[in-house]
């Protein structure tokens, strides 16, 4: 264990690394981390994690004793390891007879961020006493004089137009607000199920992310004075641990920020996300891409002949004319993709599997994506139902089938090896995992006994994450698309391994009149939290519709003579702005609104590449034909070339004028949309 002098010297060294890194990026980034933010993180880590005499930022009850008042016989130990240039790991353990509590924390020296997970292991030979009320986060904050605590967050996803609606809550004295998904077990489900928060307080705030692809719960409880207690953990834990068993808490991630700008804080989050959360292949995050749906190269050829080069061929569950896996003995194969459980390629439809298709796609420089849903087993004639029923958790009407128990070691071993072979033998580049039905929670809870409440879910979640880790380890070039009836499973643990290429199933229920505005709202809200997301324009190829669907992954389809020109225009515009949307700083330029009588607009600014984009939408009942927007993040001393994507010619405006007087956008159509691209021409302020 390091002594205090060694730790102090280490923190001085880290501060020097941070200052050098900050100087290196100042030349091309306006949103940068400050020394005060890094010092605040360092101080919090020192006080709340590394000082043995202080309570750690988590809690539990063991054998009737609260962790805030544990007997002195518990032995504490600490190990600190420098993982790489930007990360240091702290492993803290507390040990008593038969139980080890371990906190694995990682702090960063390029961002004011620390994350941790708590593990509980029975090291004895008998069942443990009851372990309950486990909170991966339990900490108290206090405010100074000034504005009240203000919580910024979103609603989760539940296939409606107000999915992801942003909102704020004032946490006044005596108030308590609780959060979590409904009784589903899907981490981003429902109006209270968004596991990301920005807590603003006088002088700054914290961003909190909860990583648990299961049933989590969080709360913000204000006392009568200036204190706020923040808690988060698995919703239900009341259990004994058998010898050798280990459970874990949700991952907790905290980002500290200073100042008064929530938008700046969210952009720091976006920078951190792209640097340390988004999964990488060969050290590179996913690039923006166009996907088309199909199961042969004919659809690709049609797009190539139109001058559009898709990056991914997407073979989904119900890609016509049939499923790719057997659903026999059900006769209507086109309608029965829901009959899951036979995870082999249907050789009647695909005698050679997909290896010929994927090889051809790779020769074109493309990738192949295939849809899977391994957890839900809804075919009583499947091999899993017939031969491995003991691996299944009995389903309920809400689960839409039995659930493959990923916490069962034998089931986990089969799952990992079987799907790895499927991926390798079929040349799959994108593993798309779905989870339909009402969610696995009822199946988890029904399996638990009175003194083992929460154990099935905990082992299942551990297995689920370990399964993804194994697939990625065995297939270094593989990428994962996370889907759970849309965007209901996009917590930070999932986002460390996957990206969401289909952010909501509302698109499937939407139509030409309602879907574009809904897509605008989804993008407006989610871009503060998830830089990489995907959707499609769902077949409506007018500019208002396809511009409403521009994000990092853009789904195209239904190419014909009537929409060929529109799809060519959509592709050209998307290709120019998608990298800016993914990598730039994000600035909402209007308030969020689902009203049909408003303008909605936002800006992405990418200082490193000296360019940015403004996307503006005039809704169908909006009367003003023009609106002026004050831009953000520009160099006031530079000139910018400003042009609409579909108009010839450009104007030159100073950064100062664009920020102080604004950019006026005129849209004649109602509804209508505009894409305005700007490029910095001069100036050296950055």
URUR-V968906 format. One record per residue. N is the residue number from 1. RES is the residue in one small letter. SS is DSSP state (a for helix, b for strand, c for the rest). NEAR is the number of other C-alpha atoms within 10 Angstrom. D_FIRST is the distance of its C-alpha to the first C-alpha in Angstrom with 2 decimals. Layout:
# URUR-V968906
N&RES&SS&NEAR&D_FIRST ; N&RES&SS&NEAR&D_FIRST
This chain:
# URUR-V968906
1&x&c&9&0.00 ; 2&x&c&11&3.77 ; 3&x&c&7&6.48 ; 4&x&a&11&9.60 ; 5&x&a&9&11.60 ; 6&x&a&10&9.69 ; 7&x&a&15&9.79 ; 8&x&a&12&13.40 ; 9&x&a&11&14.38 ; 10&x&a&13&13.25 ; 11&x&a&15&15.39 ; 12&x&a&11&18.21 ; 13&x&a&12&18.23 ; 14&x&a&21&18.46 ; 15&x&a&18&21.24 ; 16&x&a&12&23.13 ; 17&x&a&15&23.04 ; 18&x&a&21&24.33 ; 19&x&a&15&27.09 ; 20&x&a&12&28.22 ; 21&x&a&13&28.40 ; 22&x&a&17&30.27 ; 23&x&a&11&32.76 ; 24&x&a&11&33.32 ; 25&x&a&14&34.29 ; 26&x&a&16&36.26 ; 27&x&c&13&39.21 ; 28&x&c&17&39.82 ; 29&x&c&19&38.21 ; 30&x&c&19&39.22 ; 31&x&c&16&36.57 ; 32&x&c&18&33.30 ; 33&x&c&22&30.06 ; 34&x&c&15&29.90 ; 35&x&a&14&27.35 ; 36&x&a&13&27.63 ; 37&x&a&19&26.75 ; 38&x&a&24&23.59 ; 39&x&a&15&22.63 ; 40&x&a&16&23.44 ; 41&x&a&23&21.18 ; 42&x&a&20&18.25 ; 43&x&a&13&19.02 ; 44&x&a&14&19.39 ; 45&x&a&20&16.08 ; 46&x&a&14&14.35 ; 47&x&a&16&16.58 ; 48&x&a&16&17.11 ; 49&x&a&22&13.95 ; 50&x&a&20&10.90 ; 51&x&c&12&12.40 ; 52&x&c&14&12.08 ; 53&x&c&9&15.56 ; 54&x&c&12&17.32 ; 55&x&c&17&18.91 ; 56&x&c&20&17.66 ; 57&x&c&19&20.48 ; 58&x&c&25&21.77 ; 59&x&b&22&23.60 ; 60&x&b&17&25.31 ; 61&x&b&19&27.36 ; 62&x&b&20&26.72 ; 63&x&c&11&29.36 ; 64&x&c&11&30.90 ; 65&x&b&14&27.84 ; 66&x&b&14&26.64 ; 67&x&a&15&22.96 ; 68&x&a&13&23.53 ; 69&x&a&9&24.24 ; 70&x&c&11&22.22 ; 71&x&c&11&22.32 ; 72&x&c&8&19.56 ; 73&x&c&10&19.27 ; 74&x&c&14&17.15 ; 75&x&b&12&13.58 ; 76&x&b&15&10.84 ; 77&x&b&12&7.56 ; 78&x&b&16&5.80 ; 79&x&b&12&5.74 ; 80&x&b&16&7.38 ; 81&x&b&11&10.36 ; 82&x&b&13&13.40 ; 83&x&c&10&16.32 ; 84&x&c&9&19.15 ; 85&x&c&11&20.75 ; 86&x&c&16&20.72 ; 87&x&b&19&17.93 ; 88&x&b&17&14.19 ; 89&x&b&19&12.90 ; 90&x&b&20&10.47 ; 91&x&b&18&10.45 ; 92&x&b&20&10.34 ; 93&x&b&19&11.96 ; 94&x&b&16&14.17 ; 95&x&b&17&15.98 ; 96&x&b&15&19.25 ; 97&x&c&12&22.04 ; 98&x&c&17&23.19 ; 99&x&b&21&21.23 ; 100&x&b&20&17.98 ; 101&x&b&19&17.48 ; 102&x&b&20&15.37 ; 103&x&b&24&15.19 ; 104&x&b&16&15.05 ; 105&x&b&21&15.36 ; 106&x&b&22&16.45 ; 107&x&b&22&17.23 ; 108&x&b&22&19.80 ; 109&x&c&23&20.45 ; 110&x&c&22&24.18 ; 111&x&c&25&24.97 ; 112&x&c&25&23.90 ; 113&x&b&26&22.74 ; 114&x&b&22&19.96 ; 115&x&b&18&20.51 ; 116&x&b&23&19.05 ; 117&x&b&19&20.23 ; 118&x&b&24&19.62 ; 119&x&b&16&20.16 ; 120&x&b&21&21.50 ; 121&x&b&20&21.94 ; 122&x&b&22&24.06 ; 123&x&c&20&22.43 ; 124&x&c&17&25.30 ; 125&x&c&10&28.84 ; 126&x&c&12&30.74 ; 127&x&c&15&31.14 ; 128&x&c&21&28.76 ; 129&x&c&17&30.15 ; 130&x&c&18&31.09 ; 131&x&b&20&28.45 ; 132&x&b&23&30.15 ; 133&x&b&18&30.22 ; 134&x&b&25&27.07 ; 135&x&b&26&26.43 ; 136&x&c&26&24.05 ; 137&x&b&26&24.63 ; 138&x&b&19&25.40 ; 139&x&b&17&25.11 ; 140&x&b&14&27.43 ; 141&x&b&12&28.77 ; 142&x&b&14&31.18 ; 143&x&c&16&33.91 ; 144&x&c&11&35.59 ; 145&x&c&9&39.36 ; 146&x&c&9&41.02 ; 147&x&c&12&41.48 ; 148&x&c&16&40.39 ; 149&x&c&23&37.62 ; 150&x&b&17&39.20 ; 151&x&b&19&38.03 ; 152&x&b&17&39.08 ; 153&x&b&23&39.19 ; 154&x&b&23&41.63 ; 155&x&c&21&43.48 ; 156&x&c&28&42.63 ; 157&x&b&32&45.11 ; 158&x&c&21&48.01 ; 159&x&c&22&50.75 ; 160&x&c&15&52.45 ; 161&x&c&20&53.22 ; 162&x&c&19&50.85 ; 163&x&c&23&47.82 ; 164&x&c&28&44.98 ; 165&x&c&20&46.84 ; 166&x&b&19&44.59 ; 167&x&b&12&44.67 ; 168&x&b&12&43.14 ; 169&x&b&12&42.52 ; 170&x&b&15&42.44 ; 171&x&c&19&40.02 ; 172&x&c&17&42.02 ; 173&x&c&16&41.49 ; 174&x&c&12&41.70 ; 175&x&c&13&41.54 ; 176&x&b&15&39.66 ; 177&x&b&13&39.64 ; 178&x&b&13&38.48 ; 179&x&b&16&38.11 ; 180&x&c&27&37.96 ; 181&x&c&25&40.31 ; 182&x&c&20&43.39 ; 183&x&c&14&43.47 ; 184&x&c&21&42.98 ; 185&x&c&26&39.40 ; 186&x&c&28&39.67 ; 187&x&c&31&36.97 ; 188&x&c&32&39.22 ; 189&x&b&31&42.36 ; 190&x&c&22&44.69 ; 191&x&c&19&45.09 ; 192&x&c&19&41.82 ; 193&x&c&27&39.77 ; 194&x&c&25&38.26 ; 195&x&c&28&34.43 ; 196&x&b&21&33.87 ; 197&x&b&17&34.18 ; 198&x&b&23&34.29 ; 199&x&b&23&33.94 ; 200&x&b&25&35.56 ; 201&x&b&22&35.26 ; 202&x&c&17&36.35 ; 203&x&c&15&34.82 ; 204&x&b&16&33.26 ; 205&x&b&22&31.73 ; 206&x&b&21&29.43 ; 207&x&b&23&30.26 ; 208&x&b&21&29.11 ; 209&x&b&22&29.44 ; 210&x&b&27&29.27 ; 211&x&b&24&28.96 ; 212&x&c&29&30.76 ; 213&x&c&25&33.94 ; 214&x&c&25&35.15 ; 215&x&c&28&36.10 ; 216&x&b&26&33.68 ; 217&x&b&24&34.37 ; 218&x&b&24&33.33 ; 219&x&b&16&34.49 ; 220&x&b&19&34.67 ; 221&x&b&20&35.69 ; 222&x&b&22&36.86 ; 223&x&c&16&37.26 ; 224&x&c&11&40.21 ; 225&x&c&11&38.47 ; 226&x&c&15&36.17 ; 227&x&b&17&33.39 ; 228&x&b&23&32.82 ; 229&x&b&16&30.82 ; 230&x&b&22&29.91 ; 231&x&b&21&29.29 ; 232&x&b&29&29.33 ; 233&x&b&28&28.93 ; 234&x&b&23&31.02 ; 235&x&c&17&34.26 ; 236&x&c&19&34.63 ; 237&x&c&23&32.08 ; 238&x&b&18&33.36 ; 239&x&b&21&32.50 ; 240&x&c&21&31.37 ; 241&x&c&24&29.09 ; 242&x&c&17&30.49 ; 243&x&c&16&28.45 ; 244&x&c&14&26.23 ; 245&x&c&15&27.01 ; 246&x&b&19&24.60 ; 247&x&b&18&25.60 ; 248&x&b&21&24.14 ; 249&x&c&26&24.92 ; 250&x&c&28&26.51 ; 251&x&b&22&24.52 ; 252&x&b&23&24.24 ; 253&x&b&22&24.44 ; 254&x&b&19&24.84 ; 255&x&b&23&26.29 ; 256&x&b&26&26.77 ; 257&x&b&31&30.00 ; 258&x&b&21&31.96 ; 259&x&c&14&35.71 ; 260&x&c&14&38.61 ; 261&x&c&13&39.25 ; 262&x&a&19&38.33 ; 263&x&a&14&39.85 ; 264&x&a&21&37.51 ; 265&x&a&26&34.52 ; 266&x&a&21&35.89 ; 267&x&a&21&36.29 ; 268&x&a&23&32.66 ; 269&x&a&23&31.99 ; 270&x&a&24&34.50 ; 271&x&a&20&32.82 ; 272&x&a&18&29.38 ; 273&x&a&19&31.14 ; 274&x&a&18&32.80 ; 275&x&a&15&29.70 ; 276&x&a&16&27.16 ; 277&x&a&18&28.98 ; 278&x&c&21&32.33 ; 279&x&c&20&32.24 ; 280&x&b&19&32.98 ; 281&x&b&12&34.95 ; 282&x&c&7&34.39 ; 283&x&c&7&32.32 ; 284&x&b&10&35.23 ; 285&x&b&16&35.79 ; 286&x&c&17&39.16 ; 287&x&c&12&42.09 ; 288&x&c&21&44.87 ; 289&x&b&19&47.49 ; 290&x&b&23&50.85 ; 291&x&b&26&51.37 ; 292&x&b&22&54.72 ; 293&x&b&19&55.41 ; 294&x&c&19&57.26 ; 295&x&c&23&57.26 ; 296&x&c&17&59.21 ; 297&x&c&14&59.60 ; 298&x&a&10&62.85 ; 299&x&a&17&61.14 ; 300&x&a&24&59.06 ; 301&x&a&14&62.23 ; 302&x&a&14&63.91 ; 303&x&a&20&61.15 ; 304&x&a&12&61.10 ; 305&x&a&9&64.85 ; 306&x&c&15&64.31 ; 307&x&c&14&61.92 ; 308&x&c&19&58.86 ; 309&x&c&20&56.11 ; 310&x&c&23&53.85 ; 311&x&c&20&50.37 ; 312&x&b&24&49.88 ; 313&x&b&26&52.35 ; 314&x&b&22&51.34 ; 315&x&b&22&52.62 ; 316&x&c&18&52.04 ; 317&x&c&21&52.87 ; 318&x&c&16&56.44 ; 319&x&c&16&57.38 ; 320&x&c&15&61.12 ; 321&x&c&12&62.99 ; 322&x&c&18&60.74 ; 323&x&c&22&57.28 ; 324&x&c&29&55.50 ; 325&x&b&22&54.65 ; 326&x&c&24&57.26 ; 327&x&c&25&58.21 ; 328&x&c&14&61.19 ; 329&x&c&10&63.27 ; 330&x&c&12&63.28 ; 331&x&c&9&66.25 ; 332&x&c&11&65.37 ; 333&x&a&20&62.48 ; 334&x&a&14&62.31 ; 335&x&a&14&61.54 ; 336&x&c&17&59.17 ; 337&x&c&19&55.89 ; 338&x&c&20&54.42 ; 339&x&c&23&55.10 ; 340&x&c&24&51.71 ; 341&x&c&27&50.31 ; 342&x&c&22&52.06 ; 343&x&c&20&49.51 ; 344&x&c&13&51.67 ; 345&x&b&18&53.86 ; 346&x&c&17&57.42 ; 347&x&c&12&59.40 ; 348&x&c&11&62.65 ; 349&x&c&14&61.55 ; 350&x&c&12&59.29 ; 351&x&c&9&60.46 ; 352&x&c&13&57.99 ; 353&x&c&19&55.12 ; 354&x&c&22&53.68 ; 355&x&a&16&52.80 ; 356&x&a&13&56.05 ; 357&x&a&19&55.51 ; 358&x&a&23&51.91 ; 359&x&a&17&52.92 ; 360&x&a&16&55.72 ; 361&x&a&20&53.46 ; 362&x&a&16&50.95 ; 363&x&a&10&53.94 ; 364&x&c&14&54.64 ; 365&x&c&12&51.12 ; 366&x&c&18&50.48 ; 367&x&b&21&48.02 ; 368&x&b&25&48.86 ; 369&x&b&25&47.52 ; 370&x&b&22&48.21 ; 371&x&b&19&47.89 ; 372&x&b&22&46.31 ; 373&x&c&18&45.77 ; 374&x&c&18&44.10 ; 375&x&c&22&43.04 ; 376&x&b&27&46.52 ; 377&x&b&26&49.04 ; 378&x&c&22&52.50 ; 379&x&c&22&54.85 ; 380&x&c&17&55.98 ; 381&x&c&17&57.27 ; 382&x&c&19&53.99 ; 383&x&a&14&52.32 ; 384&x&a&20&49.37 ; 385&x&a&19&51.71 ; 386&x&a&11&53.90 ; 387&x&a&10&51.45 ; 388&x&c&13&47.99 ; 389&x&a&14&48.79 ; 390&x&a&15&45.96 ; 391&x&a&20&43.51 ; 392&x&b&21&45.04 ; 393&x&b&23&44.46 ; 394&x&c&20&47.96 ; 395&x&c&22&48.88 ; 396&x&c&18&50.61 ; 397&x&c&10&53.23 ; 398&x&c&15&50.54 ; 399&x&c&22&48.38 ; 400&x&c&18&51.40 ; 401&x&c&27&50.72 ; 402&x&b&25&48.29 ; 403&x&b&24&44.61 ; 404&x&b&28&42.89 ; 405&x&c&28&39.84 ; 406&x&c&29&36.95 ; 407&x&c&20&34.73 ; 408&x&c&16&36.88 ; 409&x&a&14&35.35 ; 410&x&a&13&38.84 ; 411&x&a&18&39.91 ; 412&x&a&20&36.76 ; 413&x&a&13&37.35 ; 414&x&a&12&41.01 ; 415&x&a&18&40.33 ; 416&x&a&19&37.88 ; 417&x&a&15&39.99 ; 418&x&a&13&43.31 ; 419&x&a&18&42.53 ; 420&x&a&19&40.78 ; 421&x&a&13&44.06 ; 422&x&a&16&46.08 ; 423&x&a&21&44.13 ; 424&x&a&14&44.36 ; 425&x&a&12&47.95 ; 426&x&c&20&49.26 ; 427&x&c&23&47.51 ; 428&x&c&24&45.86 ; 429&x&c&21&43.85 ; 430&x&b&21&43.20 ; 431&x&b&22&42.37 ; 432&x&b&25&43.72 ; 433&x&b&17&42.53 ; 434&x&c&21&44.47 ; 435&x&c&21&44.29 ; 436&x&c&19&47.60 ; 437&x&c&16&48.97 ; 438&x&c&21&47.70 ; 439&x&c&28&44.20 ; 440&x&c&32&42.43 ; 441&x&a&23&41.39 ; 442&x&a&19&44.45 ; 443&x&a&25&43.90 ; 444&x&a&23&40.26 ; 445&x&a&17&41.17 ; 446&x&a&14&44.19 ; 447&x&a&15&42.06 ; 448&x&c&15&39.79 ; 449&x&c&13&40.71 ; 450&x&c&9&40.39 ; 451&x&c&16&37.01 ; 452&x&b&19&35.67 ; 453&x&b&20&36.31 ; 454&x&c&24&34.35 ; 455&x&a&24&33.16 ; 456&x&a&22&35.70 ; 457&x&a&28&34.84 ; 458&x&a&24&31.10 ; 459&x&a&20&31.55 ; 460&x&a&22&34.23 ; 461&x&a&23&32.18 ; 462&x&a&18&29.34 ; 463&x&a&21&32.10 ; 464&x&a&18&33.79 ; 465&x&a&16&30.79 ; 466&x&a&16&29.98 ; 467&x&a&20&33.67 ; 468&x&a&17&33.64 ; 469&x&a&14&30.49 ; 470&x&a&13&32.30 ; 471&x&a&20&35.49 ; 472&x&a&18&33.76 ; 473&x&a&11&31.90 ; 474&x&a&14&35.19 ; 475&x&c&15&37.23 ; 476&x&c&11&35.35 ; 477&x&c&13&38.28 ; 478&x&c&18&38.66 ; 479&x&b&24&38.53 ; 480&x&b&22&38.62 ; 481&x&b&22&40.87 ; 482&x&b&25&39.78 ; 483&x&c&26&42.78 ; 484&x&b&26&43.27 ; 485&x&c&23&46.85 ; 486&x&b&25&46.22 ; 487&x&b&28&43.05 ; 488&x&c&32&41.78 ; 489&x&c&30&38.51 ; 490&x&c&29&36.88 ; 491&x&c&23&33.58 ; 492&x&a&25&30.59 ; 493&x&a&19&29.30 ; 494&x&a&24&32.79 ; 495&x&a&21&32.96 ; 496&x&c&16&29.85 ; 497&x&c&19&32.06 ; 498&x&c&26&35.61 ; 499&x&b&25&38.05 ; 500&x&b&25&40.94 ; 501&x&c&24&44.26 ; 502&x&c&23&46.31 ; 503&x&c&29&45.13 ; 504&x&b&26&47.71 ; 505&x&c&19&50.63 ; 506&x&a&22&52.74 ; 507&x&a&22&54.05 ; 508&x&a&11&55.78 ; 509&x&a&10&57.62 ; 510&x&c&17&58.27 ; 511&x&c&13&61.50 ; 512&x&c&15&62.79 ; 513&x&c&12&63.27 ; 514&x&c&14&59.94 ; 515&x&a&22&57.37 ; 516&x&a&25&57.22 ; 517&x&a&25&56.45 ; 518&x&a&22&53.85 ; 519&x&a&26&52.21 ; 520&x&a&24&52.17 ; 521&x&a&23&50.39 ; 522&x&a&23&47.81 ; 523&x&a&22&47.02 ; 524&x&a&25&47.06 ; 525&x&a&20&44.40 ; 526&x&a&17&42.16 ; 527&x&c&23&41.77 ; 528&x&c&20&39.46 ; 529&x&c&16&37.02 ; 530&x&c&20&37.79 ; 531&x&c&25&38.80 ; 532&x&c&27&39.95 ; 533&x&b&22&42.51 ; 534&x&b&24&45.81 ; 535&x&b&24&49.30 ; 536&x&b&25&52.93 ; 537&x&c&24&56.14 ; 538&x&c&20&57.58 ; 539&x&c&17&60.90 ; 540&x&c&21&62.18 ; 541&x&c&23&62.72 ; 542&x&c&17&63.86 ; 543&x&a&19&61.75 ; 544&x&a&23&60.76 ; 545&x&a&26&59.34 ; 546&x&a&27&57.57 ; 547&x&a&24&56.10 ; 548&x&a&25&54.69 ; 549&x&c&27&52.77 ; 550&x&c&27&51.10 ; 551&x&c&28&47.35 ; 552&x&c&26&45.12 ; 553&x&b&27&46.66 ; 554&x&b&26&50.42 ; 555&x&b&26&52.52 ; 556&x&b&23&56.11 ; 557&x&c&18&59.00 ; 558&x&c&15&62.67 ; 559&x&c&19&63.97 ; 560&x&c&12&67.76 ; 561&x&c&8&70.51 ; 562&x&c&9&70.46 ; 563&x&c&15&66.79 ; 564&x&a&17&66.27 ; 565&x&a&14&66.53 ; 566&x&a&17&64.24 ; 567&x&a&26&61.56 ; 568&x&a&16&61.87 ; 569&x&a&19&61.41 ; 570&x&a&23&58.41 ; 571&x&a&20&56.75 ; 572&x&a&15&57.41 ; 573&x&a&18&56.06 ; 574&x&a&24&52.97 ; 575&x&a&17&52.14 ; 576&x&a&13&52.20 ; 577&x&a&24&50.11 ; 578&x&a&21&47.61 ; 579&x&a&18&45.12 ; 580&x&a&24&45.35 ; 581&x&a&25&44.76 ; 582&x&a&24&41.65 ; 583&x&a&21&40.04 ; 584&x&c&24&41.54 ; 585&x&b&28&40.64 ; 586&x&b&27&42.47 ; 587&x&b&22&44.74 ; 588&x&b&20&46.99 ; 589&x&c&20&50.31 ; 590&x&c&16&51.97 ; 591&x&c&13&51.05 ; 592&x&c&19&50.45 ; 593&x&c&18&53.69 ; 594&x&c&17&55.46 ; 595&x&c&13&58.81 ; 596&x&c&14&61.54 ; 597&x&c&16&62.77 ; 598&x&c&19&59.90 ; 599&x&b&27&58.32 ; 600&x&b&23&54.74 ; 601&x&b&24&52.89 ; 602&x&b&21&49.56 ; 603&x&b&28&48.33 ; 604&x&b&26&45.79 ; 605&x&b&27&45.01 ; 606&x&b&24&43.32 ; 607&x&a&24&42.86 ; 608&x&a&15&41.57 ; 609&x&a&14&44.88 ; 610&x&c&18&46.96 ; 611&x&b&21&48.52 ; 612&x&b&26&48.57 ; 613&x&b&26&50.69 ; 614&x&b&25&52.28 ; 615&x&b&23&53.39 ; 616&x&b&27&55.97 ; 617&x&b&26&57.90 ; 618&x&b&29&61.11 ; 619&x&c&22&61.56 ; 620&x&c&17&64.96 ; 621&x&c&13&66.14 ; 622&x&c&16&64.79 ; 623&x&c&13&67.69 ; 624&x&c&14&66.32 ; 625&x&c&14&66.80 ; 626&x&b&12&64.28 ; 627&x&b&15&61.08 ; 628&x&b&13&59.10 ; 629&x&b&20&55.31 ; 630&x&c&16&53.17 ; 631&x&c&23&50.64 ; 632&x&c&20&47.01 ; 633&x&c&20&44.59 ; 634&x&c&24&47.29 ; 635&x&c&22&47.75 ; 636&x&c&17&50.49 ; 637&x&c&15&51.72 ; 638&x&c&17&52.20 ; 639&x&b&21&55.12 ; 640&x&b&27&54.76 ; 641&x&b&17&57.17 ; 642&x&b&23&57.66 ; 643&x&b&18&59.53 ; 644&x&b&18&60.12 ; 645&x&c&19&59.29 ; 646&x&c&13&62.80 ; 647&x&c&9&64.85 ; 648&x&c&7&66.07 ; 649&x&c&10&65.42 ; 650&x&c&14&62.65 ; 651&x&b&10&62.33 ; 652&x&b&14&60.26 ; 653&x&b&18&58.41 ; 654&x&b&21&55.98 ; 655&x&a&22&52.50 ; 656&x&a&18&53.44 ; 657&x&a&16&56.52 ; 658&x&a&22&54.70 ; 659&x&a&17&52.11 ; 660&x&a&14&54.46 ; 661&x&c&13&57.73 ; 662&x&c&17&56.51 ; 663&x&b&18&57.63 ; 664&x&b&11&60.70 ; 665&x&b&21&60.85 ; 666&x&b&16&64.21 ; 667&x&c&16&64.64 ; 668&x&c&13&68.22 ; 669&x&c&13&67.60 ; 670&x&c&17&66.78 ; 671&x&c&22&64.38 ; 672&x&b&22&63.06 ; 673&x&b&26&59.95 ; 674&x&b&22&59.12 ; 675&x&b&22&56.49 ; 676&x&b&20&56.23 ; 677&x&b&24&54.28 ; 678&x&b&22&53.53 ; 679&x&b&19&52.42 ; 680&x&b&21&51.39 ; 681&x&c&14&53.92 ; 682&x&c&14&52.81 ; 683&x&c&14&50.49 ; 684&x&c&10&47.22 ; 685&x&c&13&45.53 ; 686&x&c&16&42.52
